[in-house]
């Protein structure tokens, strides 16, 4: 997908929070904004993915897993280790 640039204006404290959050999550502010807008689009289109992600337990588990992956705390296993 081809990307293009957009300029937005936000309060300084919100920008600082977004930068810190992105750094903690090992992502970018652009990715955060993109995911937020993508989520809005899914909700608007009644995407079934949104129904799955709206389950609080699933969402919490997913966010926990993503956090572990980004922090390097996730232990990866080979196919052979999992399916012997």
PyMOL Python script that loads the backbone (N, CA, C, O; Angstrom):
from pymol import cmd

cmd.read_pdbstr("""\
ATOM      1  N   UNK A   1       0.849  -1.177   0.000  1.00  0.00           N
ATOM      2  CA  UNK A   1       0.000   0.000   0.000  1.00  0.00           C
ATOM      3  C   UNK A   1       0.893   1.238   0.000  1.00  0.00           C
ATOM      4  O   UNK A   1       1.821   1.344   0.802  1.00  0.00           O
ATOM      5  N   UNK A   2       0.612   2.154  -0.888  1.00  0.00           N
ATOM      6  CA  UNK A   2       1.381   3.384  -0.967  1.00  0.00           C
ATOM      7  C   UNK A   2       1.006   4.299   0.189  1.00  0.00           C
ATOM      8  O   UNK A   2      -0.171   4.474   0.502  1.00  0.00           O
ATOM      9  N   UNK A   3       2.009   4.874   0.811  1.00  0.00           N
ATOM     10  CA  UNK A   3       1.774   5.780   1.937  1.00  0.00           C
ATOM     11  C   UNK A   3       1.978   7.209   1.484  1.00  0.00           C
ATOM     12  O   UNK A   3       2.711   7.486   0.535  1.00  0.00           O
ATOM     13  N   UNK A   4       1.309   8.110   2.187  1.00  0.00           N
ATOM     14  CA  UNK A   4       1.467   9.530   1.933  1.00  0.00           C
ATOM     15  C   UNK A   4       1.511  10.242   3.274  1.00  0.00           C
ATOM     16  O   UNK A   4       1.176   9.654   4.302  1.00  0.00           O
ATOM     17  N   UNK A   5       1.911  11.472   3.270  1.00  0.00           N
ATOM     18  CA  UNK A   5       2.105  12.233   4.494  1.00  0.00           C
ATOM     19  C   UNK A   5       0.867  13.054   4.821  1.00  0.00           C
ATOM     20  O   UNK A   5       0.172  13.544   3.931  1.00  0.00           O
ATOM     21  N   UNK A   6       0.604  13.193   6.129  1.00  0.00           N
ATOM     22  CA  UNK A   6      -0.486  14.044   6.606  1.00  0.00           C
ATOM     23  C   UNK A   6       0.043  14.861   7.784  1.00  0.00           C
ATOM     24  O   UNK A   6       0.794  14.349   8.614  1.00  0.00           O
ATOM     25  N   UNK A   7      -0.343  16.102   7.850  1.00  0.00           N
ATOM     26  CA  UNK A   7       0.029  16.957   8.977  1.00  0.00           C
ATOM     27  C   UNK A   7      -1.193  17.149   9.864  1.00  0.00           C
ATOM     28  O   UNK A   7      -2.271  17.501   9.387  1.00  0.00           O
ATOM     29  N   UNK A   8      -1.010  16.911  11.165  1.00  0.00           N
ATOM     30  CA  UNK A   8      -2.098  17.139  12.115  1.00  0.00           C
ATOM     31  C   UNK A   8      -1.580  18.015  13.237  1.00  0.00           C
ATOM     32  O   UNK A   8      -0.384  18.036  13.527  1.00  0.00           O
ATOM     33  N   UNK A   9      -2.489  18.732  13.861  1.00  0.00           N
ATOM     34  CA  UNK A   9      -2.147  19.604  14.971  1.00  0.00           C
ATOM     35  C   UNK A   9      -2.793  19.060  16.235  1.00  0.00           C
ATOM     36  O   UNK A   9      -4.003  18.841  16.282  1.00  0.00           O
ATOM     37  N   UNK A  10      -1.975  18.844  17.261  1.00  0.00           N
ATOM     38  CA  UNK A  10      -2.453  18.331  18.550  1.00  0.00           C
ATOM     39  C   UNK A  10      -1.855  19.161  19.677  1.00  0.00           C
ATOM     40  O   UNK A  10      -0.872  19.875  19.483  1.00  0.00           O
ATOM     41  N   UNK A  11      -2.457  19.058  20.854  1.00  0.00           N
ATOM     42  CA  UNK A  11      -1.889  19.708  22.030  1.00  0.00           C
ATOM     43  C   UNK A  11      -0.508  19.128  22.312  1.00  0.00           C
ATOM     44  O   UNK A  11      -0.271  17.937  22.111  1.00  0.00           O
ATOM     45  N   UNK A  12       0.395  19.975  22.778  1.00  0.00           N
ATOM     46  CA  UNK A  12       1.770  19.548  23.019  1.00  0.00           C
ATOM     47  C   UNK A  12       1.842  18.359  23.976  1.00  0.00           C
ATOM     48  O   UNK A  12       2.618  17.433  23.740  1.00  0.00           O
ATOM     49  N   UNK A  13       1.049  18.365  25.051  1.00  0.00           N
ATOM     50  CA  UNK A  13       1.108  17.266  26.010  1.00  0.00           C
ATOM     51  C   UNK A  13       0.626  15.948  25.392  1.00  0.00           C
ATOM     52  O   UNK A  13       1.123  14.879  25.747  1.00  0.00           O
ATOM     53  N   UNK A  14      -0.327  16.021  24.481  1.00  0.00           N
ATOM     54  CA  UNK A  14      -0.810  14.824  23.803  1.00  0.00           C
ATOM     55  C   UNK A  14       0.258  14.266  22.859  1.00  0.00           C
ATOM     56  O   UNK A  14       0.417  13.051  22.741  1.00  0.00           O
ATOM     57  N   UNK A  15       0.972  15.144  22.203  1.00  0.00           N
ATOM     58  CA  UNK A  15       2.064  14.724  21.327  1.00  0.00           C
ATOM     59  C   UNK A  15       3.159  14.034  22.134  1.00  0.00           C
ATOM     60  O   UNK A  15       3.663  12.983  21.739  1.00  0.00           O
ATOM     61  N   UNK A  16       3.522  14.629  23.259  1.00  0.00           N
ATOM     62  CA  UNK A  16       4.552  14.029  24.110  1.00  0.00           C
ATOM     63  C   UNK A  16       4.119  12.659  24.621  1.00  0.00           C
ATOM     64  O   UNK A  16       4.918  11.724  24.664  1.00  0.00           O
ATOM     65  N   UNK A  17       2.847  12.545  25.009  1.00  0.00           N
ATOM     66  CA  UNK A  17       2.337  11.253  25.461  1.00  0.00           C
ATOM     67  C   UNK A  17       2.421  10.227  24.327  1.00  0.00           C
ATOM     68  O   UNK A  17       2.846   9.093  24.548  1.00  0.00           O
ATOM     69  N   UNK A  18       2.023  10.615  23.134  1.00  0.00           N
ATOM     70  CA  UNK A  18       2.044   9.701  21.993  1.00  0.00           C
ATOM     71  C   UNK A  18       3.472   9.236  21.696  1.00  0.00           C
ATOM     72  O   UNK A  18       3.687   8.063  21.390  1.00  0.00           O
ATOM     73  N   UNK A  19       4.428  10.124  21.782  1.00  0.00           N
ATOM     74  CA  UNK A  19       5.824   9.757  21.543  1.00  0.00           C
ATOM     75  C   UNK A  19       6.333   8.784  22.593  1.00  0.00           C
ATOM     76  O   UNK A  19       6.989   7.795  22.265  1.00  0.00           O
ATOM     77  N   UNK A  20       6.031   9.064  23.857  1.00  0.00           N
ATOM     78  CA  UNK A  20       6.452   8.169  24.941  1.00  0.00           C
ATOM     79  C   UNK A  20       5.782   6.803  24.817  1.00  0.00           C
ATOM     80  O   UNK A  20       6.426   5.767  24.982  1.00  0.00           O
ATOM     81  N   UNK A  21       4.488   6.814  24.528  1.00  0.00           N
ATOM     82  CA  UNK A  21       3.746   5.566  24.370  1.00  0.00           C
ATOM     83  C   UNK A  21       4.321   4.747  23.222  1.00  0.00           C
ATOM     84  O   UNK A  21       4.509   3.538  23.351  1.00  0.00           O
ATOM     85  N   UNK A  22       4.596   5.394  22.116  1.00  0.00           N
ATOM     86  CA  UNK A  22       5.154   4.699  20.950  1.00  0.00           C
ATOM     87  C   UNK A  22       6.511   4.087  21.296  1.00  0.00           C
ATOM     88  O   UNK A  22       6.797   2.951  20.919  1.00  0.00           O
ATOM     89  N   UNK A  23       7.322   4.821  21.995  1.00  0.00           N
ATOM     90  CA  UNK A  23       8.635   4.303  22.383  1.00  0.00           C
ATOM     91  C   UNK A  23       8.495   3.089  23.305  1.00  0.00           C
ATOM     92  O   UNK A  23       9.189   2.087  23.130  1.00  0.00           O
ATOM     93  N   UNK A  24       7.603   3.184  24.278  1.00  0.00           N
ATOM     94  CA  UNK A  24       7.378   2.066  25.204  1.00  0.00           C
ATOM     95  C   UNK A  24       6.858   0.831  24.479  1.00  0.00           C
ATOM     96  O   UNK A  24       7.193  -0.295  24.848  1.00  0.00           O
ATOM     97  N   UNK A  25       6.044   1.037  23.453  1.00  0.00           N
ATOM     98  CA  UNK A  25       5.441  -0.065  22.710  1.00  0.00           C
ATOM     99  C   UNK A  25       6.289  -0.506  21.519  1.00  0.00           C
ATOM    100  O   UNK A  25       5.900  -1.402  20.770  1.00  0.00           O
ATOM    101  N   UNK A  26       7.443   0.127  21.349  1.00  0.00           N
ATOM    102  CA  UNK A  26       8.353  -0.171  20.237  1.00  0.00           C
ATOM    103  C   UNK A  26       7.639  -0.060  18.890  1.00  0.00           C
ATOM    104  O   UNK A  26       7.693  -0.961  18.053  1.00  0.00           O
ATOM    105  N   UNK A  27       6.975   1.069  18.718  1.00  0.00           N
ATOM    106  CA  UNK A  27       6.276   1.348  17.471  1.00  0.00           C
ATOM    107  C   UNK A  27       6.467   2.823  17.155  1.00  0.00           C
ATOM    108  O   UNK A  27       7.334   3.472  17.740  1.00  0.00           O
ATOM    109  N   UNK A  28       5.685   3.354  16.253  1.00  0.00           N
ATOM    110  CA  UNK A  28       5.793   4.761  15.880  1.00  0.00           C
ATOM    111  C   UNK A  28       4.466   5.468  16.132  1.00  0.00           C
ATOM    112  O   UNK A  28       3.415   4.835  16.227  1.00  0.00           O
ATOM    113  N   UNK A  29       4.536   6.775  16.236  1.00  0.00           N
ATOM    114  CA  UNK A  29       3.319   7.567  16.380  1.00  0.00           C
ATOM    115  C   UNK A  29       2.451   7.390  15.137  1.00  0.00           C
ATOM    116  O   UNK A  29       1.227   7.324  15.243  1.00  0.00           O
ATOM    117  N   UNK A  30       3.066   7.313  13.970  1.00  0.00           N
ATOM    118  CA  UNK A  30       2.303   7.089  12.740  1.00  0.00           C
ATOM    119  C   UNK A  30       1.522   5.787  12.809  1.00  0.00           C
ATOM    120  O   UNK A  30       0.360   5.738  12.406  1.00  0.00           O
ATOM    121  N   UNK A  31       2.147   4.736  13.313  1.00  0.00           N
ATOM    122  CA  UNK A  31       1.475   3.444  13.434  1.00  0.00           C
ATOM    123  C   UNK A  31       0.309   3.521  14.416  1.00  0.00           C
ATOM    124  O   UNK A  31      -0.743   2.929  14.172  1.00  0.00           O
ATOM    125  N   UNK A  32       0.483   4.240  15.515  1.00  0.00           N
ATOM    126  CA  UNK A  32      -0.599   4.405  16.498  1.00  0.00           C
ATOM    127  C   UNK A  32      -1.790   5.104  15.848  1.00  0.00           C
ATOM    128  O   UNK A  32      -2.927   4.653  15.983  1.00  0.00           O
ATOM    129  N   UNK A  33      -1.531   6.199  15.148  1.00  0.00           N
ATOM    130  CA  UNK A  33      -2.602   6.949  14.488  1.00  0.00           C
ATOM    131  C   UNK A  33      -3.256   6.086  13.408  1.00  0.00           C
ATOM    132  O   UNK A  33      -4.480   6.059  13.281  1.00  0.00           O
ATOM    133  N   UNK A  34      -2.439   5.391  12.642  1.00  0.00           N
ATOM    134  CA  UNK A  34      -2.975   4.521  11.594  1.00  0.00           C
ATOM    135  C   UNK A  34      -3.872   3.419  12.159  1.00  0.00           C
ATOM    136  O   UNK A  34      -4.945   3.155  11.616  1.00  0.00           O
ATOM    137  N   UNK A  35      -3.440   2.780  13.240  1.00  0.00           N
ATOM    138  CA  UNK A  35      -4.245   1.724  13.853  1.00  0.00           C
ATOM    139  C   UNK A  35      -5.549   2.283  14.423  1.00  0.00           C
ATOM    140  O   UNK A  35      -6.590   1.630  14.353  1.00  0.00           O
ATOM    141  N   UNK A  36      -5.490   3.478  14.980  1.00  0.00           N
ATOM    142  CA  UNK A  36      -6.696   4.108  15.515  1.00  0.00           C
ATOM    143  C   UNK A  36      -7.709   4.366  14.402  1.00  0.00           C
ATOM    144  O   UNK A  36      -8.896   4.080  14.558  1.00  0.00           O
ATOM    145  N   UNK A  37      -7.242   4.901  13.294  1.00  0.00           N
ATOM    146  CA  UNK A  37      -8.139   5.197  12.166  1.00  0.00           C
ATOM    147  C   UNK A  37      -8.655   3.905  11.547  1.00  0.00           C
ATOM    148  O   UNK A  37      -9.826   3.818  11.177  1.00  0.00           O
ATOM    149  N   UNK A  38      -7.795   2.908  11.432  1.00  0.00           N
ATOM    150  CA  UNK A  38      -8.229   1.606  10.912  1.00  0.00           C
ATOM    151  C   UNK A  38      -9.326   1.012  11.801  1.00  0.00           C
ATOM    152  O   UNK A  38     -10.297   0.447  11.297  1.00  0.00           O
ATOM    153  N   UNK A  39      -9.171   1.139  13.109  1.00  0.00           N
ATOM    154  CA  UNK A  39     -10.191   0.662  14.036  1.00  0.00           C
ATOM    155  C   UNK A  39     -11.511   1.415  13.836  1.00  0.00           C
ATOM    156  O   UNK A  39     -12.579   0.804  13.861  1.00  0.00           O
ATOM    157  N   UNK A  40     -11.446   2.707  13.642  1.00  0.00           N
ATOM    158  CA  UNK A  40     -12.658   3.488  13.368  1.00  0.00           C
ATOM    159  C   UNK A  40     -13.351   2.994  12.109  1.00  0.00           C
ATOM    160  O   UNK A  40     -14.576   2.871  12.072  1.00  0.00           O
ATOM    161  N   UNK A  41     -12.562   2.713  11.078  1.00  0.00           N
ATOM    162  CA  UNK A  41     -13.121   2.224   9.822  1.00  0.00           C
ATOM    163  C   UNK A  41     -13.790   0.857  10.003  1.00  0.00           C
ATOM    164  O   UNK A  41     -14.859   0.606   9.447  1.00  0.00           O
ATOM    165  N   UNK A  42     -13.161  -0.013  10.776  1.00  0.00           N
ATOM    166  CA  UNK A  42     -13.750  -1.336  11.026  1.00  0.00           C
ATOM    167  C   UNK A  42     -15.076  -1.218  11.762  1.00  0.00           C
ATOM    168  O   UNK A  42     -16.042  -1.906  11.432  1.00  0.00           O
ATOM    169  N   UNK A  43     -15.117  -0.351  12.753  1.00  0.00           N
ATOM    170  CA  UNK A  43     -16.358  -0.154  13.509  1.00  0.00           C
ATOM    171  C   UNK A  43     -17.444   0.374  12.585  1.00  0.00           C
ATOM    172  O   UNK A  43     -18.584  -0.088  12.628  1.00  0.00           O
ATOM    173  N   UNK A  44     -17.093   1.331  11.758  1.00  0.00           N
ATOM    174  CA  UNK A  44     -18.047   1.926  10.826  1.00  0.00           C
ATOM    175  C   UNK A  44     -18.599   0.897   9.854  1.00  0.00           C
ATOM    176  O   UNK A  44     -19.780   0.941   9.507  1.00  0.00           O
ATOM    177  N   UNK A  45     -17.755  -0.028   9.411  1.00  0.00           N
ATOM    178  CA  UNK A  45     -18.167  -1.053   8.442  1.00  0.00           C
ATOM    179  C   UNK A  45     -18.731  -2.307   9.107  1.00  0.00           C
ATOM    180  O   UNK A  45     -19.077  -3.268   8.420  1.00  0.00           O
ATOM    181  N   UNK A  46     -18.826  -2.305  10.433  1.00  0.00           N
ATOM    182  CA  UNK A  46     -19.279  -3.478  11.180  1.00  0.00           C
ATOM    183  C   UNK A  46     -18.453  -4.717  10.858  1.00  0.00           C
ATOM    184  O   UNK A  46     -18.990  -5.808  10.672  1.00  0.00           O
ATOM    185  N   UNK A  47     -17.152  -4.532  10.795  1.00  0.00           N
ATOM    186  CA  UNK A  47     -16.224  -5.616  10.518  1.00  0.00           C
ATOM    187  C   UNK A  47     -16.295  -6.663  11.627  1.00  0.00           C
ATOM    188  O   UNK A  47     -16.243  -6.306  12.804  1.00  0.00           O
ATOM    189  N   UNK A  48     -16.414  -7.951  11.281  1.00  0.00           N
ATOM    190  CA  UNK A  48     -16.478  -8.994  12.303  1.00  0.00           C
ATOM    191  C   UNK A  48     -15.254  -9.025  13.212  1.00  0.00           C
ATOM    192  O   UNK A  48     -15.339  -9.455  14.362  1.00  0.00           O
ATOM    193  N   UNK A  49     -14.114  -8.568  12.691  1.00  0.00           N
ATOM    194  CA  UNK A  49     -12.920  -8.515  13.528  1.00  0.00           C
ATOM    195  C   UNK A  49     -13.168  -7.645  14.748  1.00  0.00           C
ATOM    196  O   UNK A  49     -12.682  -7.938  15.841  1.00  0.00           O
ATOM    197  N   UNK A  50     -13.925  -6.578  14.557  1.00  0.00           N
ATOM    198  CA  UNK A  50     -14.216  -5.676  15.674  1.00  0.00           C
ATOM    199  C   UNK A  50     -15.006  -6.398  16.752  1.00  0.00           C
ATOM    200  O   UNK A  50     -14.791  -6.144  17.937  1.00  0.00           O
ATOM    201  N   UNK A  51     -15.911  -7.287  16.377  1.00  0.00           N
ATOM    202  CA  UNK A  51     -16.680  -8.017  17.383  1.00  0.00           C
ATOM    203  C   UNK A  51     -15.757  -8.876  18.239  1.00  0.00           C
ATOM    204  O   UNK A  51     -15.929  -8.962  19.455  1.00  0.00           O
ATOM    205  N   UNK A  52     -14.779  -9.510  17.601  1.00  0.00           N
ATOM    206  CA  UNK A  52     -13.834 -10.337  18.350  1.00  0.00           C
ATOM    207  C   UNK A  52     -13.006  -9.465  19.280  1.00  0.00           C
ATOM    208  O   UNK A  52     -12.843  -9.785  20.458  1.00  0.00           O
ATOM    209  N   UNK A  53     -12.483  -8.361  18.751  1.00  0.00           N
ATOM    210  CA  UNK A  53     -11.646  -7.492  19.556  1.00  0.00           C
ATOM    211  C   UNK A  53     -12.423  -6.749  20.636  1.00  0.00           C
ATOM    212  O   UNK A  53     -11.827  -6.244  21.588  1.00  0.00           O
ATOM    213  N   UNK A  54     -13.741  -6.675  20.502  1.00  0.00           N
ATOM    214  CA  UNK A  54     -14.530  -5.971  21.511  1.00  0.00           C
ATOM    215  C   UNK A  54     -14.719  -6.817  22.773  1.00  0.00           C
ATOM    216  O   UNK A  54     -15.126  -6.288  23.808  1.00  0.00           O
ATOM    217  N   UNK A  55     -14.431  -8.129  22.707  1.00  0.00           N
ATOM    218  CA  UNK A  55     -14.499  -8.971  23.895  1.00  0.00           C
ATOM    219  C   UNK A  55     -13.372  -8.544  24.834  1.00  0.00           C
ATOM    220  O   UNK A  55     -12.201  -8.667  24.476  1.00  0.00           O
ATOM    221  N   UNK A  56     -13.704  -8.039  26.038  1.00  0.00           N
ATOM    222  CA  UNK A  56     -12.675  -7.506  26.935  1.00  0.00           C
ATOM    223  C   UNK A  56     -11.583  -8.515  27.290  1.00  0.00           C
ATOM    224  O   UNK A  56     -10.411  -8.144  27.359  1.00  0.00           O
ATOM    225  N   UNK A  57     -11.937  -9.773  27.516  1.00  0.00           N
ATOM    226  CA  UNK A  57     -10.927 -10.771  27.875  1.00  0.00           C
ATOM    227  C   UNK A  57      -9.981 -11.055  26.711  1.00  0.00           C
ATOM    228  O   UNK A  57      -8.769 -11.159  26.898  1.00  0.00           O
ATOM    229  N   UNK A  58     -10.550 -11.179  25.500  1.00  0.00           N
ATOM    230  CA  UNK A  58      -9.712 -11.423  24.334  1.00  0.00           C
ATOM    231  C   UNK A  58      -8.793 -10.233  24.087  1.00  0.00           C
ATOM    232  O   UNK A  58      -7.600 -10.404  23.832  1.00  0.00           O
ATOM    233  N   UNK A  59      -9.346  -9.038  24.162  1.00  0.00           N
ATOM    234  CA  UNK A  59      -8.557  -7.834  23.907  1.00  0.00           C
ATOM    235  C   UNK A  59      -7.415  -7.723  24.914  1.00  0.00           C
ATOM    236  O   UNK A  59      -6.289  -7.398  24.538  1.00  0.00           O
ATOM    237  N   UNK A  60      -7.697  -7.991  26.194  1.00  0.00           N
ATOM    238  CA  UNK A  60      -6.660  -7.922  27.228  1.00  0.00           C
ATOM    239  C   UNK A  60      -5.561  -8.951  26.958  1.00  0.00           C
ATOM    240  O   UNK A  60      -4.374  -8.649  27.082  1.00  0.00           O
ATOM    241  N   UNK A  61      -5.965 -10.162  26.592  1.00  0.00           N
ATOM    242  CA  UNK A  61      -5.000 -11.215  26.290  1.00  0.00           C
ATOM    243  C   UNK A  61      -4.152 -10.850  25.077  1.00  0.00           C
ATOM    244  O   UNK A  61      -2.938 -11.053  25.083  1.00  0.00           O
ATOM    245  N   UNK A  62      -4.784 -10.314  24.045  1.00  0.00           N
ATOM    246  CA  UNK A  62      -4.077  -9.907  22.836  1.00  0.00           C
ATOM    247  C   UNK A  62      -3.067  -8.799  23.135  1.00  0.00           C
ATOM    248  O   UNK A  62      -1.917  -8.868  22.701  1.00  0.00           O
ATOM    249  N   UNK A  63      -3.497  -7.786  23.871  1.00  0.00           N
ATOM    250  CA  UNK A  63      -2.601  -6.675  24.211  1.00  0.00           C
ATOM    251  C   UNK A  63      -1.437  -7.152  25.074  1.00  0.00           C
ATOM    252  O   UNK A  63      -0.313  -6.675  24.917  1.00  0.00           O
ATOM    253  N   UNK A  64      -1.700  -8.095  25.986  1.00  0.00           N
ATOM    254  CA  UNK A  64      -0.650  -8.666  26.826  1.00  0.00           C
ATOM    255  C   UNK A  64       0.367  -9.411  25.965  1.00  0.00           C
ATOM    256  O   UNK A  64       1.574  -9.282  26.168  1.00  0.00           O
ATOM    257  N   UNK A  65      -0.122 -10.180  25.015  1.00  0.00           N
ATOM    258  CA  UNK A  65       0.763 -10.931  24.122  1.00  0.00           C
ATOM    259  C   UNK A  65       1.614  -9.988  23.277  1.00  0.00           C
ATOM    260  O   UNK A  65       2.820 -10.194  23.140  1.00  0.00           O
ATOM    261  N   UNK A  66       0.996  -8.960  22.715  1.00  0.00           N
ATOM    262  CA  UNK A  66       1.734  -7.982  21.904  1.00  0.00           C
ATOM    263  C   UNK A  66       2.807  -7.304  22.752  1.00  0.00           C
ATOM    264  O   UNK A  66       3.929  -7.098  22.290  1.00  0.00           O
ATOM    265  N   UNK A  67       2.467  -6.962  23.981  1.00  0.00           N
ATOM    266  CA  UNK A  67       3.423  -6.322  24.881  1.00  0.00           C
ATOM    267  C   UNK A  67       4.618  -7.233  25.157  1.00  0.00           C
ATOM    268  O   UNK A  67       5.761  -6.776  25.153  1.00  0.00           O
ATOM    269  N   UNK A  68       4.359  -8.512  25.394  1.00  0.00           N
ATOM    270  CA  UNK A  68       5.443  -9.471  25.639  1.00  0.00           C
ATOM    271  C   UNK A  68       6.329  -9.621  24.405  1.00  0.00           C
ATOM    272  O   UNK A  68       7.552  -9.706  24.525  1.00  0.00           O
ATOM    273  N   UNK A  69       5.726  -9.653  23.235  1.00  0.00           N
ATOM    274  CA  UNK A  69       6.507  -9.774  21.999  1.00  0.00           C
ATOM    275  C   UNK A  69       7.404  -8.558  21.832  1.00  0.00           C
ATOM    276  O   UNK A  69       8.590  -8.692  21.529  1.00  0.00           O
ATOM    277  N   UNK A  70       6.844  -7.378  22.028  1.00  0.00           N
ATOM    278  CA  UNK A  70       7.609  -6.142  21.831  1.00  0.00           C
ATOM    279  C   UNK A  70       8.718  -5.989  22.868  1.00  0.00           C
ATOM    280  O   UNK A  70       9.768  -5.421  22.565  1.00  0.00           O
ATOM    281  N   UNK A  71       8.502  -6.485  24.080  1.00  0.00           N
ATOM    282  CA  UNK A  71       9.505  -6.335  25.136  1.00  0.00           C
ATOM    283  C   UNK A  71      10.591  -7.403  25.048  1.00  0.00           C
ATOM    284  O   UNK A  71      11.618  -7.298  25.719  1.00  0.00           O
ATOM    285  N   UNK A  72      10.373  -8.428  24.225  1.00  0.00           N
ATOM    286  CA  UNK A  72      11.344  -9.505  24.114  1.00  0.00           C
ATOM    287  C   UNK A  72      11.163 -10.587  25.160  1.00  0.00           C
ATOM    288  O   UNK A  72      12.001 -11.483  25.263  1.00  0.00           O
ATOM    289  N   UNK A  73      10.088 -10.531  25.943  1.00  0.00           N
ATOM    290  CA  UNK A  73       9.839 -11.515  27.002  1.00  0.00           C
ATOM    291  C   UNK A  73       9.166 -12.789  26.495  1.00  0.00           C
ATOM    292  O   UNK A  73       9.007 -13.747  27.252  1.00  0.00           O
ATOM    293  N   UNK A  74       8.774 -12.809  25.236  1.00  0.00           N
ATOM    294  CA  UNK A  74       8.098 -13.966  24.661  1.00  0.00           C
ATOM    295  C   UNK A  74       9.147 -14.995  24.267  1.00  0.00           C
ATOM    296  O   UNK A  74      10.130 -14.658  23.607  1.00  0.00           O
ATOM    297  N   UNK A  75       8.945 -16.247  24.667  1.00  0.00           N
ATOM    298  CA  UNK A  75       9.849 -17.323  24.276  1.00  0.00           C
ATOM    299  C   UNK A  75       9.274 -17.998  23.045  1.00  0.00           C
ATOM    300  O   UNK A  75       8.145 -18.488  23.066  1.00  0.00           O
ATOM    301  N   UNK A  76      10.055 -18.022  21.971  1.00  0.00           N
ATOM    302  CA  UNK A  76       9.611 -18.610  20.720  1.00  0.00           C
ATOM    303  C   UNK A  76      10.039 -20.064  20.653  1.00  0.00           C
ATOM    304  O   UNK A  76      11.101 -20.430  21.156  1.00  0.00           O
ATOM    305  N   UNK A  77       9.210 -20.894  20.030  1.00  0.00           N
ATOM    306  CA  UNK A  77       9.508 -22.309  19.869  1.00  0.00           C
ATOM    307  C   UNK A  77       9.463 -22.662  18.384  1.00  0.00           C
ATOM    308  O   UNK A  77       8.727 -22.056  17.605  1.00  0.00           O
ATOM    309  N   UNK A  78      10.261 -23.648  18.017  1.00  0.00           N
ATOM    310  CA  UNK A  78      10.245 -24.106  16.633  1.00  0.00           C
ATOM    311  C   UNK A  78       9.016 -24.979  16.403  1.00  0.00           C
ATOM    312  O   UNK A  78       8.360 -25.412  17.350  1.00  0.00           O
ATOM    313  N   UNK A  79       8.722 -25.224  15.156  1.00  0.00           N
ATOM    314  CA  UNK A  79       7.599 -26.084  14.780  1.00  0.00           C
ATOM    315  C   UNK A  79       7.780 -27.474  15.393  1.00  0.00           C
ATOM    316  O   UNK A  79       6.836 -28.070  15.911  1.00  0.00           O
ATOM    317  N   UNK A  80       9.011 -27.973  15.320  1.00  0.00           N
ATOM    318  CA  UNK A  80       9.300 -29.303  15.856  1.00  0.00           C
ATOM    319  C   UNK A  80       9.066 -29.371  17.356  1.00  0.00           C
ATOM    320  O   UNK A  80       8.556 -30.376  17.853  1.00  0.00           O
ATOM    321  N   UNK A  81       9.428 -28.326  18.087  1.00  0.00           N
ATOM    322  CA  UNK A  81       9.225 -28.310  19.540  1.00  0.00           C
ATOM    323  C   UNK A  81       7.743 -28.332  19.896  1.00  0.00           C
ATOM    324  O   UNK A  81       7.348 -28.959  20.879  1.00  0.00           O
ATOM    325  N   UNK A  82       6.943 -27.667  19.122  1.00  0.00           N
ATOM    326  CA  UNK A  82       5.522 -27.560  19.431  1.00  0.00           C
ATOM    327  C   UNK A  82       4.764 -28.815  19.010  1.00  0.00           C
ATOM    328  O   UNK A  82       3.861 -29.262  19.717  1.00  0.00           O
ATOM    329  N   UNK A  83       5.125 -29.380  17.867  1.00  0.00           N
ATOM    330  CA  UNK A  83       4.337 -30.479  17.301  1.00  0.00           C
ATOM    331  C   UNK A  83       5.069 -31.826  17.263  1.00  0.00           C
ATOM    332  O   UNK A  83       4.913 -32.566  16.291  1.00  0.00           O
ATOM    333  N   UNK A  84       5.848 -32.164  18.270  1.00  0.00           N
ATOM    334  CA  UNK A  84       6.469 -33.484  18.273  1.00  0.00           C
ATOM    335  C   UNK A  84       5.545 -34.478  18.901  1.00  0.00           C
ATOM    336  O   UNK A  84       5.883 -35.657  19.001  1.00  0.00           O
TER     337      UNK A  84
END
""", "prot")
cmd.dss("prot")
cmd.show_as("cartoon", "prot")
cmd.util.cbc("prot")
cmd.orient("prot")
